[in-house]
Amino acid sequence: PAPRRAFQRLADGGGRLRVPVVFLTNAGNCLRSAKARELSQALGLQVSPEQVILSYSPLQLFSQFHQRCMLVAGQGPVEENAHNLGFKHVVTIEALRKAYPLLDMVDLSRRPKELPSPTTGFPTIEGVILFGEPVRWETSLQLITDVLLSNGNPGAELQDVPYPHLPILACNMDLLWMAEAKMPRFGHGSFLLCLESIYKKVTGRELKYEALIGKPSPITYRYAQYLIQQQAEKQGWKTPIRRLYAVGDNPMSDVYGANLYNNYLKSAQQNQVQVGLKRGPQAASPQAGVSLELRNDCNNSVESCESILVCTGVYRYNGDVPKETEACTAETVFHGHRDFCFDPSLVEASYVVQDVDDAVQLAFKKENWS
């Protein structure tokens, strides 16, 4: 009930939003239009696909990979999602498995009964997109590793292990997510952890990413800000937006990401570069570009991104909900991705409230809105 109440406050009498809103999710196994329909039904409000940011949405900015032959992993309409983002040549895990049936050997029932004919004419894979957690982890882990070790030719006999390996674009780093079960479930971050561990164990080297996208990546929050500012223009707002309010239930993605982006906004104002990220090859280039872009963006009016943590998902507060974060104990186990250094202060929300309706009321109070 709380989300419906919240959006009744946000909408005018005609059902149109009075305030620019985007829905930022690390889900990546569906289409934007499908997620918009799902949200519309849940909230009793018309949500457009342009208001929805899935974990992979910023990939449309990575045009340097759009002409390459990319292996795509995940579930749902992965081919359609890739094509909608601008990728012209994609190969699915299932297509790869069918082309090279001897590679997928864990499930005894799926092993070929007879030796198949050699595969010919299969394209060389030039990169990997990890959209989200797949269904058969063992198949995806094996075949992605095969592609990396063979430089995109998994049917070939292995000579030397290439390094650096093919570029990997990974979406959604959530280790856990909350569903109907009483305990959190494995997310795509858990799958990435498996892939990184296997690759390092086999090769002795670190798996590297061309980009990590989705919360808590600053790229994703920058994209959200861009869409919010577009909405404000369409609604005829004359006053520039100064503050963003990011509401979420996961301290390690929602809150961490909002606080990390807040640091980027502050550093951009102070003409500094790169805040809150490990100075390593995995994180430096794809993430630092956001700070550089903000620094060079003279028209950027946004000054802060306030994080509001709700207690209706991954995070559950035992007892009365504190209104300020000082009363909240920061998490001590870092569930975030390897390439984001752990700063305990970034897990502490600006505010902790019970649910999203309370979060909207808090934002209205802060902004002196009726």
Steps between C-alpha positions, in 0.01 A plus 500: 500500500783748577619544138145574381461763771840646409410538135161650582697776670736532202219518241256779425122459467539377142741221594806682363815522711561843652864412563750340258544133601711219361488134600854375540527122523784252469263260326631419154310196380204681344409783262452859621145493364420184701639651821302820436177298463578308819558825693187659354285211623664495842473876558171581327682767302617520138876438494673549163803294385697829490468515881651153547875442530598133500849388596607488134339826378825707497654245257351700215777754573772238430484538121862385453375142555178517297658363180687215670381140528400475868414195710195585715418319825197522727137402464194648338515677161879551501529523119218754475643704787844504336358607162288773664817638661674522161700175485492363145656152538417286805544134588310341790634239741245255360615559141860449610407180685324360193795587276749335737307226687818350650560811713198457732584182692376541858145373446536135398157500332610777259825340386492395134453125450718504187804706405361802308643627172749789527335844503576726204412859420427607859600867554794601718368657820645846569354583840262388777188668641376367835139621524405316819502169681444208261287192568772233467799651674732209424437530124552877489806491728661230286424654159590859597831371639556301178444815292743704711770230499472445123483869399151451360554165321382238753520215248872554447775307675642708785857623446580796727252675726446851357535792740356755518190299413203609287302802630221425749205731562319395819159624616368472857749434780244418772630211709151444645144611430175466690202303369210323672735272696584601857872516420674687212572309175820482291525784249717554193780620728522144634533369143775756427680393817498138376629600155778718647608224740504229232692717253763591760532140621547372143730775367656655809388842373222746583185515291459859379191693392472759227205639697285416802149635457196517728479611861732604666691612187508881463440453125150375584419791734628749243266342245211525751574869554498557123153342465365697800622826349337405167168442681527835678547675164194325353294600805604863448705539818678836503695447822806275458508180706743528792438181697428138409340259749593134452269257683595133535506193725855372441780677693769343280356610165227766541657695786863436406433612143310814599769601748778424252325715239454773762879495544541534123270803498697658785835424338380644169412823680846504657665427165642168622512168320414151622355455845417173676646250252806278520777630277533178306473394138160341560331814626698796374403563140129412471399667826732802511348632178184591693693732728678657204170550319344667805805718544472623141121540507447869571121460476481240776271655761475193728691553822418190704347153499333414831469130588183376673500141628168318544440196722280298263759294309861390545542732798290426807533716810418329828312739724385856454622654176752778564444822307870577473783268401705556818271253677557241227781246516703484179544159341840346568504237224553655157257345251608736223708412197874434518581808289331747735706558813303475824433830671266436799371856485352437153273225639341743748187658354426869538163390646336174608119473477248218511382496138489690170195705606695631798793569266284714269355690796853562630613637161192727485578627850863568409391688188216689676242342268140467603 
